[in-house]
Amino acid sequence: MKTNQVTVQGITQPGNLVQVFLNGSNASTKMKSHVYQTTIDKTGKFQSTVDLSQGNNSITIVATNSYGISTSKVLTINGK
């Protein structure tokens, strides 16, 4: 089976924790949720490579600062 991948990239405040979830933000999905590790550099740039399933994939990016305040972005990408 061929695996489709996408690289998620962005920028946040240096020192924030960034998590990337695949198919984990929608409670109605029956797909298993995956959490991907991110690499964050000293300027706040991050990236993570995500394995896509066939069909629609919900990718949620969550950045959390040192005070525990989070912000998120949800993307839907179609895997082939």
NUDODO-701216 format. One record per atom (N, C-alpha, C): atom name; x, y, z. Coordinates in steps of 0.1 Angstrom, whole numbers, plus 5000, padded with zeros to 4 digits. Layout:
<rs>
R atom    x    y    z
R   CA    X    Y    Z
...
</rs>
This chain:
<rs>
R atom    x    y    z
R    N 5008 4988 5000
R   CA 5000 5000 5000
R    C 5009 5012 5000
R    N 5006 5022 4991
R   CA 5014 5034 4990
R    C 5009 5044 5001
R    N 5019 5050 5007
R   CA 5016 5060 5018
R    C 5017 5074 5012
R    N 5007 5082 5014
R   CA 5008 5096 5010
R    C 5012 5104 5023
R    N 5021 5113 5021
R   CA 5025 5122 5032
R    C 5024 5136 5028
R    N 5022 5145 5038
R   CA 5022 5159 5037
R    C 5031 5165 5048
R    N 5038 5175 5045
R   CA 5046 5182 5055
R    C 5038 5195 5060
R    N 5035 5195 5072
R   CA 5028 5207 5078
R    C 5039 5216 5084
R    N 5039 5229 5080
R   CA 5049 5239 5084
R    C 5041 5251 5089
R    N 5048 5258 5098
R   CA 5042 5271 5103
R    C 5052 5278 5112
R    N 5047 5288 5118
R   CA 5055 5296 5127
R    C 5047 5300 5139
R    N 5053 5299 5151
R   CA 5046 5302 5163
R    C 5056 5310 5172
R    N 5053 5314 5184
R   CA 5062 5320 5193
R    C 5073 5310 5197
R    N 5085 5314 5197
R   CA 5096 5305 5203
R    C 5092 5301 5217
R    N 5094 5288 5220
R   CA 5091 5283 5233
R    C 5078 5276 5234
R    N 5069 5279 5224
R   CA 5056 5272 5225
R    C 5057 5257 5222
R    N 5047 5250 5226
R   CA 5046 5235 5223
R    C 5037 5234 5211
R    N 5040 5227 5201
R   CA 5032 5225 5189
R    C 5029 5210 5188
R    N 5016 5207 5187
R   CA 5012 5193 5184
R    C 5004 5192 5171
R    N 5006 5182 5164
R   CA 4999 5180 5151
R    C 4991 5167 5153
R    N 4978 5168 5152
R   CA 4969 5156 5153
R    C 4963 5153 5140
R    N 4962 5140 5136
R   CA 4956 5135 5124
R    C 4943 5128 5128
R    N 4932 5132 5122
R   CA 4919 5126 5125
R    C 4916 5125 5139
R    N 4920 5134 5147
R   CA 4917 5134 5162
R    C 4909 5145 5167
R    N 4905 5155 5159
R   CA 4898 5166 5164
R    C 4883 5164 5163
R    N 4879 5155 5155
R   CA 4864 5153 5152
R    C 4860 5141 5160
R    N 4851 5143 5170
R   CA 4847 5132 5178
R    C 4838 5122 5171
R    N 4832 5125 5159
R   CA 4824 5116 5152
R    C 4832 5107 5143
R    N 4845 5109 5141
R   CA 4853 5101 5132
R    C 4855 5087 5139
R    N 4856 5077 5131
R   CA 4858 5064 5136
R    C 4873 5060 5133
R    N 4880 5069 5127
R   CA 4894 5066 5124
R    C 4903 5068 5137
R    N 4913 5061 5138
R   CA 4922 5062 5149
R    C 4930 5075 5148
R    N 4931 5082 5160
R   CA 4938 5095 5160
R    C 4953 5092 5162
R    N 4961 5101 5155
R   CA 4975 5100 5156
R    C 4981 5114 5160
R    N 4991 5114 5168
R   CA 4997 5126 5172
R    C 5011 5126 5167
R    N 5015 5136 5159
R   CA 5028 5137 5153
R    C 5037 5147 5161
R    N 5049 5143 5163
R   CA 5059 5152 5169
R    C 5063 5163 5159
R    N 5066 5175 5164
R   CA 5070 5186 5156
R    C 5084 5190 5160
R    N 5091 5196 5150
R   CA 5104 5201 5152
R    C 5103 5216 5152
R    N 5107 5223 5163
R   CA 5105 5237 5164
R    C 5120 5243 5166
R    N 5123 5253 5157
R   CA 5136 5259 5158
R    C 5135 5272 5167
R    N 5147 5278 5170
R   CA 5147 5289 5179
R    C 5139 5301 5175
R    N 5136 5302 5162
R   CA 5128 5313 5157
R    C 5113 5311 5158
R    N 5109 5298 5161
R   CA 5095 5295 5162
R    C 5089 5287 5150
R    N 5098 5285 5140
R   CA 5093 5278 5128
R    C 5092 5263 5132
R    N 5081 5256 5127
R   CA 5080 5242 5130
R    C 5076 5235 5118
R    N 5078 5222 5118
R   CA 5073 5213 5108
R    C 5071 5199 5113
R    N 5062 5192 5106
R   CA 5059 5178 5109
R    C 5054 5171 5097
R    N 5059 5159 5095
R   CA 5055 5151 5083
R    C 5044 5141 5088
R    N 5032 5142 5081
R   CA 5020 5134 5084
R    C 5017 5124 5074
R    N 5014 5112 5078
R   CA 5010 5101 5069
R    C 4995 5102 5067
R    N 4990 5103 5054
R   CA 4976 5105 5051
R    C 4970 5091 5048
R    N 4957 5090 5052
R   CA 4949 5079 5048
R    C 4942 5082 5036
R    N 4937 5072 5029
R   CA 4929 5075 5017
R    C 4916 5082 5021
R    N 4912 5092 5013
R   CA 4900 5100 5016
R    C 4904 5112 5024
R    N 4894 5118 5030
R   CA 4896 5131 5038
R    C 4903 5128 5051
R    N 4913 5137 5053
R   CA 4921 5136 5066
R    C 4920 5150 5073
R    N 4916 5150 5085
R   CA 4915 5162 5093
R    C 4928 5163 5101
R    N 4936 5174 5098
R   CA 4948 5177 5105
R    C 4946 5189 5114
R    N 4948 5188 5127
R   CA 4946 5198 5137
R    C 4960 5202 5142
R    N 4964 5215 5141
R   CA 4976 5220 5147
R    C 4973 5228 5159
R    N 4979 5224 5170
R   CA 4977 5231 5183
R    C 4990 5237 5188
R    N 4990 5250 5191
R   CA 5002 5256 5197
R    C 4998 5261 5211
R    N 5006 5257 5221
R   CA 5003 5261 5235
R    C 5015 5268 5240
R    N 5012 5280 5247
R   CA 5023 5288 5253
R    C 5026 5283 5267
R    N 5035 5289 5273
R   CA 5040 5285 5287
R    C 5029 5288 5297
R    N 5019 5296 5294
R   CA 5008 5298 5304
R    C 4996 5288 5302
R    N 4998 5279 5292
R   CA 4987 5269 5289
R    C 4976 5274 5280
R    N 4978 5286 5274
R   CA 4969 5291 5264
R    C 4972 5285 5251
R    N 4961 5279 5244
R   CA 4963 5273 5231
R    C 4955 5280 5220
R    N 4960 5278 5208
R   CA 4953 5282 5196
R    C 4954 5271 5186
R    N 4945 5269 5178
R   CA 4945 5258 5169
R    C 4940 5262 5155
R    N 4944 5253 5145
R   CA 4941 5255 5131
R    C 4937 5241 5126
R    N 4926 5240 5119
R   CA 4922 5227 5113
R    C 4923 5227 5098
R    N 4929 5217 5092
R   CA 4930 5216 5078
R    C 4924 5203 5074
R    N 4918 5202 5062
R   CA 4913 5190 5056
R    C 4920 5187 5043
R    N 4926 5176 5042
R   CA 4934 5172 5031
R    C 4930 5159 5026
R    N 4928 5157 5013
R   CA 4923 5145 5007
R    C 4936 5136 5003
R    N 4937 5125 5009
R   CA 4947 5115 5006
R    C 4943 5106 4995
R    N 4952 5103 4986
R   CA 4949 5094 4974
R    C 4952 5080 4976
</rs>
